[in-house]
Amino acid sequence: MSATEDTEALTALCARLARIPTATLSSQLIKRGLKATYIGGARRLIGTDAICGPAFTVRFIPGREDRTVPESYAWPGALPAAMDAAPPGSVVVIDANGHRGAGTFGDIFAGRLKVRQVRGIVCDGAARDLPGLERVGLPVWADGTCAPPSIGGLTFAGWGDPIGCGGAAVYPGDIIVADRDGALVVPVAVAGEIAAPAEEQDRFETWVQARVEEGRPLVGLYPADAGTLAEYRNHQEAR
């Protein structure tokens, strides 16, 4: 498969995963023994639609006074260079050590990422410049907002390496799916194999929800017994 075909296949897979709730994807990952895939603290701040794309990782470490100076933004390989390096279609995932008192990005950085056609930002720390971020409109998941910049408590440490974000290990290229329930890491090795069963789970649970709204009790319905599964299969075949 050529690089172009690989890119097209990944784009198509991400489009499928973005339509599946992260709650459903999480269940499928847990069935495969992958439990630590939810990015804690990353709540949707900006945007209305789910996003999905390969992770572009950015790492911060605790601040130290000789590194947390305004001049550091202009040092070679500093945070602005990371924003310029984020590839189109990616999701920028920022390891902020869960720090809520220093904003790792604001409207200008988000604006640059939007121009580069990045799908969104996921961070386990704070964002800043909320009115500007709302104007830019790039989807953002973060643990709230604050006024101080990143140098108020964090030191930029690089990009393109494995990180820990909100208690989840994120490797560059892992698939990130984010929706109203939060952000989830889908290891690229299993992303393709969980799409179809996750879609089927979503269809089944939609059918179950309709039965619940009709007044059906949960016992035997969810989890489904043999009779319920047969009823569901008949329903699908009739469609």
C-alpha positions in Angstrom: 0.0 0.0 0.0 1.4 3.4 -1.0 1.8 6.4 1.4 -1.2 8.0 -0.3 -3.3 4.9 0.2 -2.2 4.7 3.8 -3.3 8.3 4.4 -6.6 7.7 2.7 -7.3 4.6 4.8 -6.4 6.4 8.0 -8.7 9.3 7.1 -11.6 6.9 6.4 -11.0 5.0 9.6 -10.9 8.2 11.6 -14.2 9.3 10.0 -15.8 6.0 11.2 -14.4 6.2 14.7 -15.6 9.8 15.1 -19.2 8.7 14.6 -18.9 6.1 17.4 -19.4 7.4 21.0 -16.2 7.2 23.1 -18.3 5.3 25.7 -18.8 2.5 23.1 -15.1 2.6 22.0 -14.0 2.4 25.6 -16.1 -0.8 26.2 -14.5 -2.4 23.1 -11.0 -1.5 24.3 -11.7 -2.9 27.8 -12.8 -6.1 26.2 -9.3 -6.3 24.7 -7.7 -5.7 28.0 -6.9 -2.0 27.4 -8.3 -0.1 30.4 -6.1 2.9 30.8 -7.1 4.8 27.6 -9.3 7.6 28.9 -7.6 11.0 29.2 -8.7 12.3 32.6 -9.4 16.0 33.0 -9.9 16.7 29.3 -13.4 18.2 29.0 -14.8 19.8 25.9 -14.5 23.5 26.0 -14.8 24.5 22.4 -16.7 22.8 19.6 -19.8 20.7 19.1 -18.7 17.8 17.0 -16.6 14.7 17.8 -13.1 14.7 16.4 -10.7 11.9 15.5 -7.1 11.9 14.3 -3.6 10.7 15.0 -1.9 12.1 18.1 0.8 14.8 17.8 2.3 14.9 21.2 3.5 17.9 23.1 5.2 17.6 26.6 5.6 20.0 29.5 7.4 19.3 32.7 7.2 21.2 36.1 8.5 24.7 35.8 12.0 25.8 36.8 12.9 29.4 37.2 15.8 29.4 34.7 13.5 27.9 32.0 10.2 29.7 32.7 11.2 33.1 31.4 9.4 35.1 28.6 12.5 34.8 26.4 12.0 31.0 26.3 9.2 31.2 23.7 11.8 32.5 21.2 14.5 29.8 22.0 15.2 27.3 19.1 12.8 24.4 19.2 10.4 26.1 21.7 6.6 25.8 21.9 5.9 27.9 18.8 8.0 25.5 16.7 5.9 22.6 18.0 2.7 24.4 16.8 4.3 24.9 13.4 5.2 21.2 13.2 1.7 19.8 13.9 0.6 18.0 10.7 -2.8 18.4 9.1 -5.4 16.0 10.3 -3.7 15.4 13.6 -5.0 16.0 17.2 -2.5 17.9 19.3 -2.3 16.1 22.7 -0.6 18.2 25.4 0.8 16.7 28.6 0.5 19.5 31.1 1.0 17.4 34.2 -2.6 18.2 35.1 -1.5 21.8 36.0 -4.6 24.0 36.1 -2.8 27.3 36.8 -0.7 27.7 33.6 -2.3 27.8 30.2 -0.3 25.7 27.7 -2.0 27.4 24.7 -4.3 30.2 23.8 -6.0 31.8 20.8 -2.9 32.5 18.8 -1.5 29.0 19.0 -5.0 27.6 18.3 -5.3 29.9 15.3 -2.0 28.6 13.9 -3.2 25.0 14.4 -6.5 25.7 12.7 -4.7 27.2 9.7 -2.6 24.0 9.6 -5.8 22.0 9.5 -5.3 20.3 12.8 -8.5 18.7 14.1 -8.3 19.9 17.6 -6.4 20.1 20.9 -6.6 17.7 23.9 -4.9 18.7 27.1 -5.0 17.5 30.7 -4.2 21.1 32.0 -5.6 24.5 31.4 -6.2 26.7 28.3 -6.2 30.5 28.3 -7.7 33.3 26.2 -11.1 31.7 26.2 -12.9 34.5 24.3 -10.2 34.3 21.6 -10.4 30.5 21.5 -14.2 30.7 21.0 -13.6 33.1 18.1 -11.0 30.8 16.5 -13.3 27.8 16.9 -10.8 25.0 16.9 -12.2 22.2 19.0 -10.6 22.1 22.4 -10.7 19.6 25.3 -8.9 20.8 28.5 -9.3 20.9 32.3 -10.7 24.4 32.4 -9.1 27.8 31.8 -6.8 30.2 33.5 -5.1 33.5 33.0 -1.3 32.8 33.4 0.7 31.5 30.4 2.6 28.2 30.5 5.7 29.8 32.0 3.6 30.6 35.0 4.2 27.0 36.2 5.4 24.8 33.4 8.5 24.2 31.2 8.1 23.2 27.6 10.0 20.0 27.0 9.5 19.0 23.4 7.2 17.2 21.0 6.9 14.0 19.1 7.7 11.7 22.1 5.5 9.3 24.2 3.7 11.3 26.9 1.4 10.7 29.8 -1.8 12.8 29.5 -4.5 12.6 32.1 -3.4 9.2 33.3 -3.2 7.7 29.8 -0.1 6.8 27.8 -0.1 8.5 24.4 2.3 7.5 21.7 2.7 9.6 18.6 0.3 8.4 16.0 -2.1 6.8 18.4 -5.7 7.5 17.4 -7.4 10.1 19.5 -11.2 10.3 19.6 -12.9 13.0 21.6 -16.6 13.8 22.1 -18.9 15.1 24.9 -17.8 12.3 27.2 -14.1 13.3 26.9 -11.1 12.1 25.0 -9.9 8.5 24.4 -6.7 7.0 23.2 -7.1 4.2 20.7 -3.8 2.4 20.0 -3.2 2.4 16.3 -2.7 -1.4 16.2 -6.3 -2.1 17.4 -8.0 0.9 15.8 -9.0 -0.9 12.7 -10.2 -4.1 14.4 -12.6 -2.4 16.9 -14.4 -0.2 14.4 -16.9 -2.8 13.1 -17.7 -4.3 16.6 -18.1 -0.8 18.0 -20.5 0.1 15.3 -22.5 -3.0 15.9 -22.5 -2.4 19.7 -23.8 1.1 19.0 -26.6 -0.2 16.9 -27.5 -2.8 19.5 -27.6 -0.3 22.3 -29.7 2.1 20.3 -32.2 -0.8 19.8 -32.0 -1.6 23.6 -32.7 2.1 24.5 -35.8 2.0 22.4 -37.0 -1.1 24.3 -36.3 0.6 27.6 -38.4 3.5 26.6 -41.2 1.1 25.8 -41.1 -0.1 29.4 -39.1 -3.3 29.1 -37.2 -4.3 32.3 -33.4 -4.6 32.1 -33.1 -8.2 33.3 -32.6 -10.3 30.2 -32.5 -7.2 28.1 -29.2 -5.6 29.1 -27.0 -7.7 29.3 -29.0 -9.5 26.6 -30.0 -13.1 27.1 -30.4 -15.6 24.2 -34.0 -14.5 23.6 -33.2 -10.8 23.4 -30.3 -11.5 21.0 -32.6 -13.5 18.8 -35.2 -10.7 18.8 -32.5 -8.2 17.9 -31.2 -10.3 15.1 -34.8 -10.6 13.7 -35.2 -6.9 13.9 -32.0 -6.3 12.0 -32.9 -8.8 9.3 -36.3 -7.2 8.9 -34.7 -3.9 8.3 
